[in-house]
Amino acid sequence: MEDDWEQIAEKIDRVTIPPKNPNINKWEGEDEEDDVKDSWEDDEEKKDEEKVETKVTRTKPKKNLQEKIAEKESHCNEIRENKLEDYRKELESQQVEFLEKKIKNLEFIKKEQETLKLPQTVTEEQINQARQKLSQAIMQQKATTAASKGH
């Protein structure tokens, strides 16, 4: 067994590995893509012209951190106000329907308590207040629809 290993090692030592591509010039064709200039000065003149052009352009002055924060806060406040206004309009549009249901429920509760001779939890005053709010909501709704039609 040892003889086999020794014979294999001798064969490997004797074998020489030829180079893959012995005559390849690794720099061949490198300059083929480059344009050769007639004069080095031409290139330098172009660089000077580019520098002059870059000096002419001005950048917008940067805002300091406090200005950026104030700008973001005002933007967030504006978004918040718009969302609140939209939500307020939505609730106002539902107010008439809500108050009508409230009045019906209060009247039903009062009638049932009287019928069953239970202690009164709903008063006539509460029902009248709900009716006043309903009439105000109807007037306000009419005013807003008239104003929106006028625009």
Buried (B, 14 or more C-beta within 10 A) or exposed (E): EEEEEEEEEEEEEEEEEEEEEEEEEEEEEEEEEEEEEEEEEEEEEEEEEEEEEEEEEEEEEEEEEEEEEEEEEEEEEEEEEEEEEEEEEEEEEEBBEBBBEBBEEBBEBBEEBEEEEEEEEBEEEBBEEBBEBBEEBBEEBEEEEEEEEEE
